């Protein structure tokens, strides 16, 4: 990305001038003064007035968001993915907010993501602990399925057939995943009862 694109990106994220200068310096290796950043923003026509967003920009942003289609996965895998998507969206919302300055001087304030990435900017230290990459890989291997099926292959194929016959698609929300799981479980139990 060129410098103008980076500055525009951090401006749209809502970073302050000081946060933008620190991020450009630390992450991208671009040294700018705060005044130079202000000149870049002025040249790009980027300014804030009472934190109001143009409605047309908001609508265009929402329309440009990619629509993700789900794949047919097992209930647990799908449910976890959907929950993680919700958590990621919530984290994105919270990262866009500011933690207000408090009367208690020892409490940190600012934008959460910037506070995490640049702790020295807030007169604190980095509390991250390094993790051995081999241990992480062992944990990943133990958590993965051995094949492409999240459960027994025959059960998975039967569940896919049931979904196809009922005209059901892969769920998009955790609630849809729960309803799909309950519905499939009911059909499977009924089929097992008829077999006996």
Secondary structure as UniProt FT lines:
FT   HELIX           3..13
FT   HELIX           17..28
FT   HELIX           34..44
FT   TURN            50..51
FT   HELIX           55..64
FT   HELIX           75..96
FT   STRAND          98..99
FT   TURN            105..106
FT   STRAND          110..111
FT   HELIX           112..117
FT   HELIX           119..122
FT   HELIX           133..143
FT   HELIX           153..166
FT   HELIX           174..195
//
